[in-house]
Amino acid sequence: MDALTGVQSALNPQGPHAAVIHEISWVLFIGALTIFVVVMAISAYALFAQRDRARKLRETSLIIGGGALFPFVTLSALLVYSLVRANSLSAPPDSSPIRIEVTGEQWWWRVHYLDENGRRAFETANEIHIPVGRTVEIALSSADVIHSFWVPALAGKLDMIPGRTNRLRLLADRPGQYRGQCAEYCGGPHAFMAFFVLAQAPEDFERWTARQREPASLPEGDRTGSRLFLAHCAACHTIRGTPAEGTRGPDLTHVGSRTTLAAGMLPNNAGTLAGWIASSQHLKPGNLMPSFQQFKGEELRALAQYLESLK
Ligand code: CUA
């Protein structure tokens, strides 16, 4: 029953926006089911009842009432209901929202947190932390093709379109880890374009943001890993506080603090980091990062340990 109660289920809403969508879905489904059952019952009556009884169904008033008036009234009512309910999804939040920009890229999510003045405070990737009980406004855009941002347990689905910014609001009622998934086919490994939203108690969220704003801590002891990173990875990745300032790939300043790797694909640890560096093309064919097969075993281990230490 994971589909009903799991971390990626629209049938298990964890916030008011998702709850509205959940409610509309059930009202429309039950409405449609009721009408279907009634129509089938009348059809069965027409087919199987005694002739003179079935003939009553031919009365003009019944045909106009059931065939024209009833659908018109019911469909109009359901339309008005769903428009009014859905309208509350775009109502402005009462307090100042947390503002985040998420950019879809093949096949991962670039995430910028904005400060109170709307300036970019820090960058991260593939993992969105939010405080419970506070509205989050996410500006969605794309760097390449059309993607679609969907965290079923928290909000509806919204496309990320190149050259356009769409705004999505969401709010989590309780702490938890909710899975999101790209919901628009965007090329080969589209199915591996996932992410997690981590809803946290406000003080945990504050602690997390304070940490994320800081530059990376310097490695203690052996510097092999950071040296290799600067030589091979810095053209595409940033680690704030070091000369690595590449922007093509995810910002790795605090990569060790993330729960997953490669956009929700792998759990994040030294082993999967090494595996990803050596075989990223095998794991996610066509992504911008080549497989780095030139590293010796101990070099790969040093590099992975360095990245894992970036908490
Ligand atoms: Cu991005 Cu599908």
Residues whose N, C-alpha, C, O or C-beta is under 5 A from the ligand:
A	BS01	CUA	I146 H147 C182 A183 E184 Y185 C186 H190 M193
